[in-house]
Amino acid sequence: MQMTPERMLLRIGGAMRKGYIAIALLIFSTAVAQDEMAIMKFLVVKDYNGKPIRNAAVVLHPVRKSGKQSRGGLELKCDAEGKASFDGVPYGKLRVQVLAPGFQTFGEDYDIDQPVEEVTVRMKRPTEQYSIYTDKPSDKKADPPPAEKKEDPPKDSPQKPQ
């Protein structure tokens, strides 16, 4: 049988229908899988006054059942209001780290089990660091007693060695 242009179009049309069915199944399976995805909303503020921190990095890492962090992850940046969000977080354990210049790094594990999770992170200023090589403010030693001062003989009087 010879392929006529009409027959070729019918064959292509059949293949396209199969493609449309495959695409429809893919969309349907994605819609079903959406039930297991959550929206994470973050608000990053300063601990001492509650003002937002802009451009803070929010890093999301999936966590295995063993408690170890999985490879990969996602980094979000906060806007001027200190907000960041991500749609499509799978249910389960998630490690959240927040980094901002001039603040302590925040880190905590969350169990994602709701369609919308809202997290407010209060960032603290770094505390003073101590070293074993320097004196701590509470360890200041008392001032040493003044050394006894020996009187120097006057320079114009000759001294005799004894």
C-alpha positions in Angstrom: 0.0 0.0 0.0 1.2 3.4 -0.9 1.3 6.3 1.6 -0.9 9.0 0.3 -0.8 12.4 1.9 -4.3 11.8 3.4 -3.2 8.5 5.0 0.0 10.2 6.4 -2.1 12.9 8.0 -4.4 10.3 9.6 -1.4 8.5 11.0 0.1 11.7 12.4 -3.4 12.6 13.8 -3.5 9.3 15.6 -0.1 9.8 17.0 -1.0 13.3 18.1 -4.1 11.9 19.9 -2.0 9.5 21.8 0.3 12.3 22.7 -2.6 14.4 23.9 -3.7 11.4 26.0 -0.2 11.1 27.5 -0.1 14.8 28.3 -3.6 14.6 29.9 -2.4 11.7 32.1 0.7 13.6 33.0 -1.3 16.7 34.0 -3.8 14.5 36.0 -1.0 12.7 37.8 0.6 16.0 38.6 -2.7 17.3 40.0 -3.0 14.2 42.2 0.6 14.6 43.3 -0.2 18.2 44.3 -2.1 16.8 47.3 1.3 15.8 48.7 3.0 19.2 48.1 2.9 22.2 50.4 3.5 25.9 50.2 6.2 27.3 52.6 6.0 30.9 53.5 8.8 32.5 55.5 9.0 35.8 57.3 12.5 36.8 58.5 12.7 39.5 61.1 15.2 41.0 63.6 14.8 39.5 67.1 15.3 42.8 69.0 12.8 45.0 67.1 10.7 42.8 64.8 11.8 44.7 61.6 12.1 42.6 58.4 15.5 41.6 57.1 15.8 41.9 53.3 17.9 39.7 51.1 18.2 37.0 53.8 19.0 33.6 52.3 16.5 30.8 53.1 18.0 27.4 52.3 15.8 24.3 52.2 17.2 20.8 52.4 15.2 17.6 52.4 16.0 15.3 55.4 16.0 11.5 55.1 14.2 9.3 57.7 17.6 8.6 59.2 17.8 12.3 60.1 20.6 13.0 57.6 20.4 15.8 55.2 19.8 14.8 51.5 22.0 16.1 48.8 20.7 19.1 46.9 18.4 21.8 48.1 17.0 25.1 47.2 17.9 28.7 48.1 15.4 31.5 48.3 16.0 35.2 48.9 13.8 37.4 51.0 12.2 40.5 49.5 12.2 44.0 51.1 9.5 42.9 53.6 11.6 39.9 54.7 9.2 37.5 53.0 10.0 34.4 50.8 7.9 31.5 49.7 8.1 28.3 47.7 5.2 26.3 46.3 5.9 22.6 45.8 7.6 21.5 49.0 7.0 17.7 49.4 5.5 16.5 52.6 8.0 15.1 55.1 11.0 16.5 57.0 12.7 19.6 55.8 15.8 21.4 57.2 15.6 25.2 57.0 18.6 27.4 57.3 18.5 31.2 57.3 21.6 33.3 56.7 21.9 37.1 56.8 25.0 39.3 57.2 25.4 40.5 60.7 23.1 37.8 62.3 23.6 34.4 63.7 22.7 31.5 61.3 19.3 30.0 62.0 18.7 26.3 61.5 15.8 24.0 62.4 14.0 20.9 61.1 10.3 21.1 60.2 7.8 18.3 59.6 5.8 19.4 56.6 2.3 17.9 57.0 -0.1 20.8 56.0 -0.8 22.4 52.6 0.4 25.8 53.8 3.3 26.1 56.4 4.1 29.6 57.7 7.4 30.1 59.5 8.6 33.2 61.2 12.3 33.3 61.9 13.6 35.8 64.5 17.3 36.4 63.7 19.6 37.3 66.6 22.8 39.4 66.6 26.0 37.4 67.2 27.1 37.2 70.8 30.6 38.0 72.0 33.1 35.2 71.3 35.5 34.1 73.9 39.0 32.7 73.4 41.1 30.7 75.8 44.0 32.9 74.8 42.4 36.2 76.0 41.1 37.2 79.4 37.3 37.2 79.8 35.8 40.3 81.3 34.8 38.3 84.4 38.3 36.9 84.8 40.2 40.3 85.2 42.9 40.0 87.7 43.3 42.6 90.4 45.9 45.2 89.7 49.3 44.1 90.9 50.6 46.1 93.9 52.9 48.9 92.9 56.5 47.8 92.9 58.8 49.2 95.5 60.6 52.1 94.1 64.3 52.3 94.8 65.6 55.7 95.2 68.2 56.6 92.7 71.2 58.4 94.1 71.7 61.9 92.9 73.9 62.1 89.8 76.1 64.8 91.1 77.2 63.0 94.2 79.9 60.4 93.5 79.3 56.9 94.7 82.0 54.7 96.0 81.9 51.1 95.2 82.0 48.9 98.3 
